[in-house]
Amino acid sequence: LNYLLNNPFGVTDEVQYQLRDANGSPAPTPGKIKIKLTPVVPGLIADGSLTAVDLSWTVAGAIPLTGFKIFRGDSADALVLLTEINNGGTRTFRDSTVMPNKTYFYQLLALSGEFESPRSEVVQVKTVTNPLKGVSATAQSATRIRIVWSTVDNAIRYLIQHGTGVLIDSVLAGAGNFFDHEMLIPETLYKYRVIADFGGGDMTDFVSTQATTLAVPKPANVNL
C-alpha cells in the first residue's frame, strides 16, 4: 500500500489491504481504498534523418525525475529496451544505430527512483534514403584509379576510404566530384568507400566501389 501511495506517477486501481491487531491476527474484513491519481505519461516526438533518429519529449508536472527508458522496435508490438538514461533533466536522445530508408517505432517511460511511469504513445519514424549516387571507380593507368560520385545537396565534403573503412582523403564540396588515388600497384584490385559528410556528425551511409589497376605497358620495339 505504501508503494502505491508514494508512487509519484500515480495509479488508477483499487487496492485491498488487511488490518492486523497487536498480536498479528488479521481483522475479519479486509479494507479497500480507491486511489485515483492522474498518471504522468511523457510525450514523445521522433524525427528521422539519414543515419539517425532524434527523439525529444516533455513531462508534465513537478515530479522529481531520475531518468528515462527508451524502447525501439521494427514494429509497434515488438519493442525492446534501447537505452536507459540516468539523468532526469534530459529531454533529447539521438539514436545513431539506425539504417537509411527504414521504419522504426519508439516508446518512452520516465523514472523516479524505483518507480516507472506509464509508457508514452508509440511513435513511428522513417529514416531518409541514402542520397549518395553515381559512385564508381575506374582505372586510369597502372598506378592510378579515379573514384567519382554525384553531388549531394548540403554536403560539405566527401570522405574517401579504403574498403576496410580507413580514411584515404577528403574532397571539399564544390572542388569536383572525383578523387584520383595514385601511386598504386599495377594489376591490383582496390576497394573503396565514399561518404557524404554534412557536418555536425551527420553523414550518409557509405557506398562501395572497386577497380583493378591496369598492367604496365610493354615498351615499344625500337629498330636501330
C-alpha positions as CSV (number, residue, x, y, z in Angstrom):
1,L,0.0,0.0,0.0
2,N,2.8,2.4,0.9
3,Y,4.4,1.6,-2.5
4,L,1.3,2.7,-4.4
5,L,0.5,5.7,-2.2
6,N,4.1,7.0,-2.6
7,N,4.3,6.4,-6.3
8,P,4.8,9.8,-7.9
9,F,3.4,8.8,-11.2
10,G,0.0,7.8,-9.7
11,V,-2.1,4.7,-10.1
12,T,-5.7,4.1,-11.1
13,D,-6.6,1.0,-9.3
14,E,-8.4,-0.3,-6.3
15,V,-6.1,-1.5,-3.5
16,Q,-7.2,-4.1,-0.9
17,Y,-5.4,-4.1,2.5
18,Q,-5.6,-6.3,5.5
19,L,-5.6,-4.9,9.1
20,R,-3.9,-6.8,11.9
21,D,-4.2,-6.4,15.7
22,A,-1.2,-6.1,18.0
23,N,-0.7,-9.8,18.1
24,G,-0.6,-10.0,14.3
25,S,-4.0,-11.6,13.8
26,P,-5.9,-10.4,10.7
27,A,-9.1,-8.4,11.1
28,P,-12.2,-10.3,9.9
29,T,-13.0,-8.0,7.0
30,P,-10.3,-6.7,4.6
31,G,-10.3,-3.0,3.9
32,K,-10.3,-1.3,0.4
33,I,-9.1,2.0,-0.8
34,K,-9.6,3.6,-4.2
35,I,-6.6,5.5,-5.5
36,K,-7.3,7.8,-8.4
37,L,-4.3,9.9,-9.3
38,T,-3.5,11.2,-12.8
39,P,-0.6,9.3,-14.3
40,V,2.2,11.3,-15.8
41,V,2.8,10.0,-19.3
42,P,5.8,11.5,-21.2
43,G,5.0,12.9,-24.7
44,L,7.4,11.7,-27.3
45,I,8.4,13.1,-30.7
46,A,10.7,11.5,-33.3
47,D,12.4,13.0,-36.3
48,G,14.4,10.8,-38.7
49,S,17.3,11.8,-40.9
50,L,19.6,9.6,-43.0
51,T,21.5,7.7,-40.3
52,A,20.0,9.0,-37.1
53,V,16.6,9.4,-35.3
54,D,16.3,12.4,-32.9
55,L,13.9,11.9,-30.0
56,S,12.6,14.7,-27.8
57,W,9.9,14.6,-25.1
58,T,8.1,16.6,-22.4
59,V,6.9,15.5,-19.0
60,A,4.1,17.5,-17.2
61,G,4.1,18.2,-13.5
62,A,6.8,18.8,-10.9
63,I,7.7,15.2,-10.2
64,P,11.5,14.7,-9.4
65,L,12.7,12.5,-12.2
66,T,15.8,10.4,-12.2
67,G,15.9,9.1,-15.7
68,F,14.1,7.6,-18.7
69,K,13.9,4.3,-20.6
70,I,13.7,4.3,-24.4
71,F,12.3,1.3,-26.3
72,R,12.7,0.6,-30.1
73,G,11.5,-2.0,-32.5
74,D,10.7,-2.8,-36.1
75,S,7.0,-2.9,-35.3
76,A,4.8,-1.3,-32.6
77,D,4.2,-4.6,-30.9
78,A,7.9,-5.7,-30.8
79,L,9.6,-3.0,-28.8
80,V,12.7,-3.8,-26.7
81,L,14.8,-1.6,-24.4
82,L,17.2,0.5,-26.5
83,T,18.8,2.6,-23.7
84,E,18.3,3.8,-20.2
85,I,19.2,7.5,-19.4
86,N,20.3,8.2,-15.8
87,N,19.6,11.9,-15.9
88,G,16.1,13.2,-15.1
89,G,16.8,16.5,-16.8
90,T,17.4,15.0,-20.2
91,R,14.8,15.7,-22.8
92,T,16.5,14.6,-26.0
93,F,18.3,11.5,-27.4
94,R,19.9,10.7,-30.7
95,D,19.7,7.1,-31.9
96,S,22.7,6.7,-34.3
97,T,22.3,2.9,-34.7
98,V,19.6,3.2,-37.4
99,M,19.8,2.4,-41.2
100,P,18.7,4.6,-44.1
101,N,15.3,4.1,-45.6
102,K,13.9,2.1,-42.7
103,T,10.9,2.5,-40.4
104,Y,11.4,2.4,-36.6
105,F,9.0,2.5,-33.7
106,Y,9.8,4.2,-30.3
107,Q,8.3,4.4,-26.8
108,L,9.4,6.1,-23.7
109,L,8.8,6.0,-19.9
110,A,10.0,8.2,-17.1
111,L,11.8,7.1,-13.9
112,S,11.6,8.5,-10.4
113,G,13.8,6.3,-8.2
114,E,12.3,2.8,-8.2
115,F,9.1,4.0,-9.9
116,E,8.2,3.9,-13.6
117,S,5.7,6.0,-15.4
118,P,3.2,4.5,-17.8
119,R,4.7,4.3,-21.3
120,S,4.2,7.0,-23.9
121,E,2.3,6.5,-27.1
122,V,4.3,4.6,-29.7
123,V,5.8,6.9,-32.3
124,Q,6.7,5.8,-35.8
125,V,9.5,7.4,-37.9
126,K,11.2,6.6,-41.2
127,T,14.9,7.4,-42.0
128,V,15.9,9.0,-45.2
129,T,17.0,7.2,-48.3
130,N,20.8,7.5,-49.0
131,P,21.2,10.4,-51.4
132,L,24.7,9.4,-52.4
133,K,24.5,8.2,-56.0
134,G,26.7,7.6,-59.0
135,V,29.7,6.2,-57.1
136,S,32.1,4.3,-59.3
137,A,35.9,3.6,-59.7
138,T,37.8,3.4,-62.9
139,A,41.5,2.5,-63.5
140,Q,43.3,5.4,-65.3
141,S,46.6,3.7,-65.5
142,A,48.8,1.0,-63.8
143,T,49.2,3.3,-60.8
144,R,46.1,5.4,-60.7
145,I,42.3,4.9,-60.1
146,R,39.7,7.6,-60.3
147,I,36.7,7.5,-57.9
148,V,33.6,9.6,-59.0
149,W,30.2,10.4,-57.4
150,S,27.2,12.6,-57.9
151,T,26.6,15.9,-56.0
152,V,24.7,15.5,-52.7
153,D,22.8,18.6,-51.6
154,N,24.0,20.2,-48.4
155,A,27.1,18.0,-48.2
156,I,30.2,19.9,-47.1
157,R,32.8,17.3,-48.1
158,Y,33.2,13.7,-49.3
159,L,35.2,11.1,-47.5
160,I,37.2,8.6,-49.5
161,Q,38.0,5.4,-47.6
162,H,39.7,2.1,-48.2
163,G,37.3,-0.8,-48.3
164,T,38.2,-1.5,-44.7
165,G,37.0,1.9,-43.6
166,V,40.4,3.6,-43.2
167,L,40.4,7.2,-44.5
168,I,42.4,7.9,-47.6
169,D,41.5,11.6,-48.1
170,S,38.5,14.0,-48.3
171,V,37.3,16.3,-51.0
172,L,35.5,19.6,-50.3
173,A,32.1,20.1,-51.9
174,G,32.4,22.2,-55.0
175,A,36.0,21.1,-55.6
176,G,35.0,18.4,-58.1
177,N,33.1,15.1,-57.7
178,F,36.2,12.9,-58.2
179,F,39.3,11.7,-56.4
180,D,42.4,10.2,-58.0
181,H,44.1,7.6,-55.9
182,E,47.7,7.4,-57.1
183,M,51.0,5.5,-56.6
184,L,49.2,2.2,-56.7
185,I,50.4,-1.3,-57.6
186,P,49.8,-2.5,-61.2
187,E,47.2,-5.2,-61.8
188,T,45.9,-5.0,-58.2
189,L,42.2,-4.8,-57.0
190,Y,41.4,-1.8,-54.8
191,K,38.2,-1.4,-52.9
192,Y,36.8,1.9,-51.8
193,R,34.0,3.6,-49.8
194,V,32.6,7.1,-50.4
195,I,30.7,9.0,-47.7
196,A,28.9,12.4,-48.0
197,D,29.6,14.5,-44.8
198,F,27.0,17.2,-43.8
199,G,29.0,18.3,-40.7
200,G,27.9,18.1,-37.1
201,G,28.3,14.3,-37.1
202,D,25.7,13.8,-39.9
203,M,26.9,11.6,-42.7
204,T,25.4,9.3,-45.3
205,D,26.0,5.6,-45.2
206,F,29.0,4.6,-47.3
207,V,28.7,3.4,-50.9
208,S,31.2,0.8,-52.0
209,T,33.0,0.6,-55.3
210,Q,36.2,-1.1,-56.6
211,A,38.6,-1.2,-59.6
212,T,41.7,-3.0,-60.7
213,T,44.8,-1.1,-61.8
214,L,46.0,-1.7,-65.4
215,A,49.0,-3.6,-66.4
216,V,52.3,-1.8,-67.0
217,P,52.5,-1.0,-70.8
218,K,55.2,-3.0,-72.6
219,P,57.9,-1.0,-74.1
220,A,57.6,-0.5,-77.8
221,N,60.1,-2.2,-80.1
222,V,62.8,0.1,-81.3
223,N,64.6,-0.7,-84.6
224,L,68.1,0.7,-84.7
